[in-house]
């Protein structure tokens, strides 16, 4: 997938996931999955922009980020993965957790699109 296609998909997934955030947390699992997918696409775009290469899967993403000294972003992505996993396999949805996932994606988006 081309970098600009990753960016378009990331923006669409982030917007869609944001619509699922509610105070009841009823759709938090789907919101967190969407935010995780958006993060993967933002990261692919950002890595292409910064390094001239990217990977199209979440496997190895944190390692590639760390190997290139993008440690803060690797931590954000790892945290998002933990949230996603907990929401997907956990028992109860939580709107605040989905909002936290949204904030992590916002940080990743800024790195991928706006910063340096």
Backbone bond lengths (Angstrom), bond angles and torsions (degrees), N, CA, C in turn:
res aa  C-N    CA-C-N  psi(-1)  N-CA   C-N-CA  omega(-1)  CA-C   N-CA-C  phi
1 X - - - 1.439 - - 1.524 108.57 -
2 X 1.304 117.08 138.91 1.461 121.55 179.26 1.528 110.64 -75.51
3 X 1.316 115.18 155.49 1.459 121.98 -176.50 1.533 112.69 -55.21
4 X 1.312 116.58 -45.82 1.471 119.56 -178.98 1.525 111.88 -66.40
5 X 1.325 116.79 -30.91 1.469 120.43 175.51 1.528 110.54 -68.45
6 X 1.341 116.19 -38.84 1.471 119.80 174.79 1.530 109.82 -60.03
7 X 1.314 115.98 -43.71 1.461 119.90 -178.05 1.524 111.06 -64.26
8 X 1.318 117.66 -45.32 1.466 120.40 178.79 1.532 111.30 -60.55
9 X 1.315 116.13 -44.84 1.459 119.90 -179.39 1.528 110.44 -65.59
10 X 1.324 117.10 -41.61 1.464 120.85 179.35 1.522 110.92 -59.11
11 X 1.306 116.77 -46.18 1.471 120.54 -179.65 1.526 111.02 -62.85
12 X 1.331 116.43 -41.02 1.459 120.04 -179.93 1.532 110.95 -66.20
13 X 1.331 117.23 -44.26 1.462 120.66 179.19 1.529 111.90 -64.66
14 X 1.328 116.13 -41.18 1.466 119.33 179.20 1.520 110.44 -62.36
15 X 1.320 117.30 -43.87 1.471 120.82 179.46 1.524 111.04 -64.64
16 X 1.314 117.13 -43.24 1.466 120.62 -179.86 1.527 111.10 -64.47
17 X 1.324 116.73 -44.63 1.465 120.76 179.58 1.527 110.60 -62.85
18 X 1.326 116.63 -37.41 1.462 120.31 179.36 1.517 112.83 -61.71
19 X 1.313 117.11 -30.05 1.470 121.12 178.18 1.521 112.08 -69.28
20 X 1.318 116.75 -17.99 1.472 121.13 -177.23 1.526 113.49 -91.10
21 X 1.318 117.62 -5.93 1.465 120.14 179.83 1.527 108.83 -74.66
22 X 1.314 114.99 127.97 1.464 119.97 175.54 1.520 108.59 -142.11
23 X 1.313 116.19 160.98 1.458 119.73 -179.70 1.531 111.13 -66.88
24 X 1.326 117.23 -28.22 1.461 119.87 179.88 1.517 112.07 -75.59
25 X 1.331 116.43 -24.10 1.453 119.91 -179.22 1.513 113.50 78.29
26 X 1.329 117.33 13.16 1.461 120.91 -175.97 1.520 113.23 -56.71
27 X 1.305 118.08 -34.06 1.461 121.73 -177.35 1.529 112.62 -112.91
28 X 1.317 116.61 23.63 1.464 119.63 -174.61 1.524 112.34 -63.63
29 X 1.333 117.66 -32.86 1.461 119.42 179.67 1.528 110.41 -62.20
30 X 1.324 115.79 -47.22 1.466 120.10 -179.77 1.521 111.45 -68.32
31 X 1.332 116.56 -37.91 1.463 119.70 177.59 1.524 110.28 -60.65
32 X 1.325 116.94 -47.07 1.465 120.48 -178.38 1.523 111.51 -65.44
33 X 1.329 118.00 -37.79 1.470 120.76 175.24 1.533 110.37 -61.51
34 X 1.333 115.74 -44.22 1.456 120.04 178.89 1.514 112.33 -63.31
35 X 1.332 116.59 -42.66 1.462 120.14 178.31 1.525 110.84 -64.30
36 X 1.316 117.11 -37.98 1.461 120.70 178.66 1.533 110.26 -64.33
37 X 1.317 116.49 -43.83 1.461 120.37 176.97 1.519 111.81 -62.39
38 X 1.335 116.29 -42.14 1.466 120.59 177.81 1.525 109.89 -60.55
39 X 1.329 116.78 -43.25 1.463 120.64 -179.74 1.520 111.21 -60.36
40 X 1.327 117.34 -42.86 1.462 120.39 179.34 1.529 110.85 -58.48
41 X 1.319 116.01 -44.20 1.463 119.69 -178.70 1.529 111.78 -71.11
42 X 1.339 117.53 -38.91 1.464 119.61 175.17 1.533 110.09 -61.08
43 X 1.328 116.34 -42.64 1.458 119.65 -179.69 1.522 111.67 -64.34
44 X 1.315 117.28 -41.65 1.467 119.62 177.65 1.524 110.49 -60.54
45 X 1.328 116.12 -42.90 1.464 119.90 177.64 1.531 110.77 -63.21
46 X 1.318 116.31 -47.44 1.464 120.67 -178.16 1.519 113.10 -63.72
47 X 1.315 116.80 -39.76 1.461 119.78 178.16 1.525 111.46 -66.90
48 X 1.303 116.61 -39.73 1.462 120.12 176.61 1.524 110.43 -62.58
49 X 1.317 116.06 -43.38 1.461 121.23 -179.55 1.523 111.77 -65.06
50 X 1.316 116.84 -39.60 1.461 121.04 -175.07 1.532 113.78 -89.06
51 X 1.334 116.40 -36.12 1.465 119.93 -173.69 1.520 113.98 -112.97
52 X 1.325 116.09 -13.15 1.455 119.37 -176.40 1.514 113.06 79.62
53 X 1.326 117.20 12.77 1.461 122.45 177.56 1.521 109.27 -157.28
54 X 1.321 114.93 158.64 1.459 120.14 178.15 1.515 109.43 -154.84
55 X 1.333 115.22 173.04 1.456 120.63 172.88 1.521 107.63 -118.48
56 X 1.312 115.65 152.23 1.461 120.68 -175.47 1.530 113.10 -100.86
57 X 1.309 117.49 19.35 1.461 120.80 -179.18 1.521 109.27 -141.61
58 X 1.324 115.57 161.02 1.463 118.92 179.27 1.526 111.58 -74.60
59 X 1.335 117.19 -24.82 1.455 119.75 -179.56 1.524 110.43 -65.92
60 X 1.305 115.23 124.83 1.460 120.76 -179.83 1.515 114.32 86.30
61 X 1.332 117.29 -4.13 1.468 120.57 -177.42 1.528 110.94 -62.89
62 X 1.334 117.42 -50.08 1.470 120.36 -178.93 1.523 110.92 -61.80
63 X 1.323 116.20 -40.55 1.470 120.54 179.00 1.521 111.14 -61.96
64 X 1.331 116.84 -45.23 1.467 120.80 179.21 1.523 110.70 -63.14
65 X 1.324 117.03 -40.62 1.467 120.57 177.76 1.528 110.64 -62.11
66 X 1.311 116.82 -47.78 1.464 120.81 -179.41 1.528 111.81 -64.47
67 X 1.310 116.37 -41.15 1.463 121.20 -179.70 1.526 110.94 -59.68
68 X 1.311 116.43 -25.17 1.467 121.11 -178.90 1.529 112.59 -108.76
69 X 1.325 116.53 20.90 1.465 124.83 174.59 1.527 114.17 63.77
70 X 1.318 117.18 30.38 1.463 121.74 172.54 1.529 108.16 -101.18
71 X 1.325 114.80 54.49 1.467 121.51 -171.85 1.526 113.41 -63.86
72 X 1.312 117.50 -41.46 1.465 120.38 -179.47 1.528 110.49 -61.68
73 X 1.298 116.80 -39.63 1.462 121.17 -179.66 1.529 110.00 -71.56
74 X 1.322 117.42 -37.38 1.469 120.71 175.86 1.521 110.49 -61.46
75 X 1.321 117.35 -41.45 1.462 121.50 178.26 1.532 110.12 -63.30
76 X 1.321 117.04 -42.95 1.473 120.56 178.90 1.528 110.61 -62.11
77 X 1.324 116.97 -43.24 1.466 120.30 179.80 1.525 110.85 -66.89
78 X 1.324 117.48 -41.05 1.466 120.55 177.40 1.527 111.08 -62.87
79 X 1.315 116.32 -40.96 1.476 120.43 178.71 1.531 109.46 -63.58
80 X 1.307 117.04 -42.23 1.458 121.74 178.11 1.530 110.75 -61.57
81 X 1.315 117.22 -38.72 1.457 121.11 177.73 1.525 111.03 -64.31
82 X 1.309 117.04 -41.14 1.469 121.31 177.69 1.526 110.37 -63.53
83 X 1.323 116.47 -44.39 1.470 120.84 178.05 1.522 110.16 -60.84
84 X 1.323 116.52 -48.30 1.466 121.41 -179.16 1.518 110.61 -57.74
85 X 1.305 115.52 -47.71 1.462 120.43 -178.56 1.531 110.38 -62.23
86 X 1.320 116.63 -44.69 1.465 120.86 179.98 1.518 112.98 -64.04
87 X 1.311 116.84 -39.07 1.464 120.67 178.83 1.522 111.12 -70.84
88 X 1.317 116.66 -40.69 1.463 120.66 -176.31 1.524 111.36 -68.72
89 X 1.330 116.51 -43.40 1.457 120.50 -175.92 1.520 113.25 -100.71
90 X 1.326 116.81 -7.31 1.463 120.10 178.57 1.510 111.39 -76.35
91 X 1.302 115.79 177.21 1.462 120.52 -174.87 1.515 114.88 -93.41
92 X 1.309 117.75 -28.81 1.454 119.50 -170.87 1.517 110.45 -132.65
93 X 1.326 116.11 134.28 1.452 120.92 176.10 1.513 111.46 -71.41
94 X 1.303 115.83 160.09 1.448 120.42 -178.28 1.525 108.84 -150.14
95 X 1.333 116.24 113.18 1.458 121.21 -179.58 1.514 113.06 -61.59
96 X 1.340 117.19 -34.25 1.469 119.83 179.45 1.531 111.26 -67.20
97 X 1.312 116.88 -35.67 1.451 120.38 178.00 1.525 109.77 -66.07
98 X 1.328 116.90 -41.38 1.466 120.43 177.95 1.528 110.38 -62.91
99 X 1.321 117.32 -37.31 1.467 120.01 176.53 1.527 110.66 -65.19
100 X 1.323 116.68 -37.82 1.468 120.27 176.27 1.520 111.42 -64.09
101 X 1.330 116.38 -39.69 1.464 120.48 176.72 1.521 109.91 -62.84
102 X 1.313 116.66 -40.26 1.461 121.25 177.77 1.526 111.08 -61.09
103 X 1.317 116.96 -41.42 1.464 121.22 179.42 1.532 111.02 -64.95
104 X 1.323 117.28 -38.81 1.460 120.39 177.74 1.523 110.93 -64.30
105 X 1.326 116.55 -41.47 1.468 119.75 178.36 1.522 110.32 -65.58
106 X 1.318 117.45 -37.66 1.469 120.31 177.23 1.525 110.40 -59.69
107 X 1.330 116.06 -41.75 1.476 119.80 178.64 1.527 110.39 -64.52
108 X 1.319 117.00 -44.18 1.467 121.31 179.12 1.522 110.25 -63.85
109 X 1.336 117.34 -41.51 1.471 121.38 178.63 1.522 111.09 -60.05
110 X 1.329 117.03 -45.64 1.471 119.94 179.29 1.526 110.68 -58.43
111 X 1.323 117.12 -43.70 1.461 121.12 178.78 1.527 110.45 -62.66
112 X 1.324 116.13 -44.25 1.464 121.12 -173.95 1.525 113.22 -71.98
113 X 1.333 116.10 -33.14 1.466 119.48 -169.94 1.523 113.03 -110.19
114 X 1.320 117.32 -38.82 1.461 120.08 -166.78 1.520 114.83 -106.28
115 X 1.317 117.55 -37.18 1.462 120.31 -172.24 1.526 112.21 -82.51
116 X 1.342 113.97 152.61 1.448 125.51 172.85 1.443 117.54 15.57
